[in-house]
Amino acid sequence: MRPRPPPVISTRMRVAPASRLFSTSSLTTLAGFSITSPAAIWLMVLSERIRMVEDMCVVIIELVIFFFLLYSYRKKKRRMSG
């Protein structure tokens, strides 16, 4: 028995409407500025760092409140027992 050659397969590629829109928009915002420009990337990184600092501040404030309440509770407990 002789092996057969593989069947001929033709593949056609079409550009999807969304990808066409993506490539023609060239990554621009409504204001017309490119979001891949160094200034835009720097702005996004900076805003993310600001958000991270804000989150850290919230955690620090919560810890300060927790330890203040813990200290107050222990002080009150000592006063009651002594």
C-alpha positions as CSV (number, residue, x, y, z in Angstrom):
1,M,0.0,0.0,0.0
2,R,1.4,3.3,-1.0
3,P,1.0,6.3,1.4
4,R,-1.0,9.2,0.1
5,P,0.2,12.7,0.1
6,P,-1.5,15.0,2.5
7,P,-4.6,16.8,1.2
8,V,-4.1,20.3,-0.1
9,I,-5.3,22.8,2.5
10,S,-5.7,26.4,1.7
11,T,-5.9,28.9,4.4
12,R,-7.4,32.3,3.9
13,M,-6.9,35.1,6.4
14,R,-9.3,38.0,6.7
15,V,-8.7,41.0,8.8
16,A,-11.4,41.2,11.4
17,P,-13.2,44.6,11.7
18,A,-12.0,45.1,15.3
19,S,-8.3,44.5,14.4
20,R,-8.7,46.8,11.4
21,L,-10.1,49.5,13.7
22,F,-7.3,48.9,16.2
23,S,-4.6,49.3,13.6
24,T,-6.1,52.4,12.1
25,S,-6.6,54.0,15.4
26,S,-2.9,53.8,16.0
27,L,-3.5,53.6,19.8
28,T,-4.9,57.1,20.1
29,T,-7.3,58.4,22.6
30,L,-10.3,60.6,21.9
31,A,-8.1,63.6,22.5
32,G,-5.9,62.5,19.7
33,F,-2.8,61.7,21.7
34,S,-1.0,58.4,21.3
35,I,-1.1,56.3,24.5
36,T,2.2,54.7,23.5
37,S,4.1,57.9,23.6
38,P,6.8,58.2,26.3
39,A,4.9,61.0,28.0
40,A,1.7,58.9,28.2
41,I,3.6,55.8,29.5
42,W,5.3,58.0,32.1
43,L,2.0,59.5,33.1
44,M,0.4,56.0,33.5
45,V,3.4,54.8,35.5
46,L,3.3,57.9,37.7
47,S,-0.5,57.6,38.3
48,E,-0.1,53.9,39.3
49,R,2.7,54.8,41.7
50,I,0.5,57.5,43.2
51,R,-2.3,54.9,43.7
52,M,0.1,52.5,45.3
53,V,1.3,55.3,47.8
54,E,-2.3,56.1,48.6
55,D,-3.0,52.5,49.3
56,M,0.1,52.3,51.5
57,C,-1.1,55.4,53.4
58,V,-4.5,53.9,54.1
59,V,-2.8,50.7,55.5
60,I,-0.5,52.8,57.7
61,I,-3.5,54.9,59.0
62,E,-5.4,51.7,59.7
63,L,-2.4,50.3,61.6
64,V,-2.0,53.4,63.7
65,I,-5.7,53.3,64.6
66,F,-5.5,49.6,65.5
67,F,-2.4,50.1,67.7
68,F,-4.0,53.2,69.3
69,L,-7.2,51.2,70.2
70,L,-5.1,48.3,71.4
71,Y,-3.1,50.7,73.7
72,S,-6.3,52.3,75.0
73,Y,-7.9,49.0,75.7
74,R,-4.8,47.7,77.6
75,K,-4.6,51.0,79.5
76,K,-8.2,50.8,80.5
77,K,-7.9,47.1,81.5
78,R,-4.9,47.9,83.7
79,R,-6.8,50.8,85.4
80,M,-9.8,48.5,86.1
81,S,-7.7,45.7,87.6
82,G,-5.4,47.9,89.6
